[in-house]
Amino acid sequence: MKKSLVAMVIALAVFAVGQDGAAPQSQPAAATPQAQPAQQKKEIKDPAEYNAYVGAVQQTDAAAKISGLEAFLTQYPNSVMKVDALELLMGAYQQTNNQAKMMDASTRLLTADPNNLRALALLAYTDRAKAEANQDPQKSLAEGAQYSERGLTALKTATKPEGMSEPDFDKMKSQMANIFHGVAGIAALQNKDYAGAQTHLRAAVQIEPNDLRNVYPLALAYLTATPQDYVNGLFFIARAGNLAAGSPGQPQIQAYGKSQYTKYHGSDQGWADLLTTTKTTTLPPDGFTITKYVPPTPAEQCTELVQKGSPKEMSFAEWELCLSAGKPEDADKVWAAIKGVALVMEGNLITGAPTKLEIAASQDDIDAKRADVVLDMSGTIPPRLMPKEGGVVDFQGTPVSYQATPFVMMMDNGALVTKGPATPAKKPPVRKKPVAK
């Protein structure tokens, strides 16, 4: 994927957060005070092993703790405290910002304890950070998603560690679920698994609603899906615009949101109100909706045209619209206004003969090279005055009849003219047909 959607997500989210923007997702703590030996029910029976372990974990200097733990694990590779020692080692490397060694300790920890939540969370978080730093983002996110799926599964059966209170345990599980869902969601978005991205990122946002790094891609997961979920997507893109306030990326996020809102709603009316709502409302409230713009039918467009002004002053394309797709009463009004009236018009010659010209007079039919006017000439056109096929021709004619599908207007008393100042009724009718927004 040369320029993946998630690359744009990562670049813009990081750009929006910047140095002074919203705080990024908290990095998981690799170890907690509950890992201290006094709070463990595990028992080291060998005094030398016990002294080596206690001596290492009681070091206050991170480098000294690392040295002591590495020595302990080398000397006692099968210790009952191996998992605890690796958790503390992982945290010590994290404290010294030694990412390579931290990752190594995390991997060793997962070998000893495949469902270790701290290791899974730290590895998933680190892989997302690597992707956001553009360090092989596809591979990093794929690996991070694997750790996240393992972590979400492990959370279902996780038991509270000895010495940890229930509130602290619930908080830890919530923080880890936030990390796992966020990484899994970004990876799903990378793979265009929009349903998966919506599920995971929505779960992450419900846990931490102020994290732009999840809110913004959640909006894109809704807005770029097939089919698009505009109601949810527009809510979260407006929310992302608010969370990016004061950052360089805010104008780009809000401009994108406004364009998507206008596309869906038909105008930007209400967009400012949505921005105001999402400043303090973190999730779509019950009953939240945005009205979808439904373009008028051709018949409704014709009715509006007839009501706005004189049918005689419409363009040829508008006559064609009304006569081919308008309500009978509207078509009758238009035809009554132009039947038998000499009109000066402009079009492109499709085919020509000395006594008859076939002309495309609306832009749509000009583009399609299809005649929508058959002009019977009042006399024979001299060879030297015969217009070239495909060229512009100015002509006068009197409408006498028409067929609705495909639309063709028959005119007689045709004549070539030299176009002068056009009156409204003689305005060159080369506009396109009215189309839905």
Steps between C-alpha positions, in 0.01 A plus 500: 500500500684808378314762699267316727206654681662420830816684394287810460335430835834464676655802334209732564429377851860546606515834320180609674621397843840659447715601791236692690175337394284237664692244699561171318384166626681426826788257474430192711701447814708188465491419869324620811580502872291185539787309345713544812594175675328580828164495320553172319376164623778335303778377722872480429642224719867540409645783718761591238234527228277701734780743585589540131139581413436736789833671447410567137143623545588729788747699291377859452733573211356362175838395361586315820160331499550389140842357581368315805194357322698387196747325730216338695332370184829364369583324825144379571329450160229278648422706809145520624548878478608498135183667369511764774867567432436538127213742566726711719781478245265611223399799714859589579595502132191710429609743773841541335340545153686197366235387256697215347569341836145570617363317197742214561390472864134512389555219253681291762213567738243377247704185450477435874140625533318509161198690640693762692287811462776752573728354237222477241390858567854635486580318177174606335551861610861501378403358160242776457759760598740354242230521233431860593873569462474347150718205599365231265141593595331206331716240673490685831121523499461137395716390793327744732161361398612147588609611847174692537279205410693283746466771762124538452459126533718491812300783658188283499651256747746727682511460877582771748862485624558454870516832680322699226167662586195439283484867386867491401449170318200638311697811411792292373269284286330810358832660406621182333172450315535856371846419365396166349184637333684805367777297337262236367275774359780681318625170358148414381471839333833436329353178358173670400313288751266787578264301719790379713648851514167645610454238772848528650542877469150566636587283802824694551319834473238390750782428746695819426285750306764776485770313309525658156713208381195276524216748442631620164555154346161392639343782298683379188394141566140619469548753219712281269307175548274350236227596559597812689356565844471877477311558823765341724785611277398865500454501878850364560671715235349806669616362833851448358503858375430618853764273656757637256428858611809721494705251300623541142280213384168643616418699182556195281285275718217752521515579127466130420215466748316799358534370143362160600216665693407716199513199269258306720273779622492704180636815666722598792199618701527336842873424481589777746235367740650150475843639585352671805324182610809283468712730714343350810307195373736208457269242341193534278200541733190284465298605198787696345464537125587725208251555221614361167456721196270341243530672161177602328376280220512636144125565525551695823783698340272589211223616735748726676618645169144568385414668829814716498445679171371506147539168316582694184819627663630158598804354330454226243632244752227606743236472231631153426486408870138611535373362172666161553463449878269769640153455637240519219368835621853648511593358161181649356589846637848484349378379163226761487763769560730401211285319241474705183743764630801584284810436711863581442731236644846354486617141479742256343423356158474120510399440138405745228315499168400797283143492632536343844743529791528273801641696793600436862384804698546393865845448645423142599406411144792698361729288715321183384501618133127430486250719315216642706375746234389416148480826303310511169642791305276759338723480192801318363835575659762592237808276508723794595287569810460141612641476856752231584385200694621522860525878479290765673197618308272799575150445374141608520203266506142463614410203723217295354518169691722285721551148620577447868722190493761532368435871490489662157339833411377544144522857364411654166562832328867436568764750404867561571559826679783726601471516874461846645422616852277233652178581676410273795272298272785462250767415756724226357370194688815294543483439874495149634176358623432563869652211691475375855752644742 
